[in-house]
């Protein structure tokens, strides 16, 4: 999630960037490191909000984006 903890708790919504396994060399995509549990690219240009309690989302891992 890219939204803050306070926002998530007060609204039950989270702002997220989807992840795809289709790799493309575009400036709006960020490739996850090979050490991540999840493989693929983050679609930065496709920000979405979702009700994570209704969708029964599950925490997988936390990543820090570093240049």
N, C-alpha and C positions, 0 to 999 in steps of 0.2 A: 504494500500500500504506500501511496505517496502522501496521503492525508495524515494529519496529526492525530495522536491518541485521543486528545480532548474532543476533537470533531467526531471521531469514530464512536466514542462512548456516548456522546450526547445525541447523536442522530441514528446510530446503528447502520450508518452508511460508511463506505470506504471508497476513496478515490484510488483507482488502480491503473496500471499499465498492463495490458495483456502480453502474454509471451507466446511466441510461435516457434515451431520447429523448422519452418521454412526460412532458410538463411538467404538474405540479399544484402548487397553492399550499398546501403543507403544511409545518409547522415541522420535519419530519424529512427535508426535502430541501434540498439546497444547489445553486443554479444555478451552473454554470461560467461564467466570464467570456467575453465575445464574442471575446477574443483567444486563447482556448484552441484547440488543434487539434481536440480532442474537444468536441462540442456535447451539451448535455443537463443532467441533474440527477444529483447524487450521492445515492444512497439510504442515508442515514446509519443508519437503523434496521435495515438488512439486512446487517450485518456478516457476513462469511463468511471461512473459511480455505480455502486451496487449495494443492495441490502445484504450484508454478509451473514446476518443471522438467518434470514429467509432462505438464502442459497446454501446454507450450512457449509460455509467456507472453512477450510482447515489450514492452520499455520504449518508451513513446510520448513522454511529457513529464512534467515535474515542475511541480506547481502549489502555490502557497502560499495557504492559506485566510486571508483577512483580512476583518475586519469593518469 
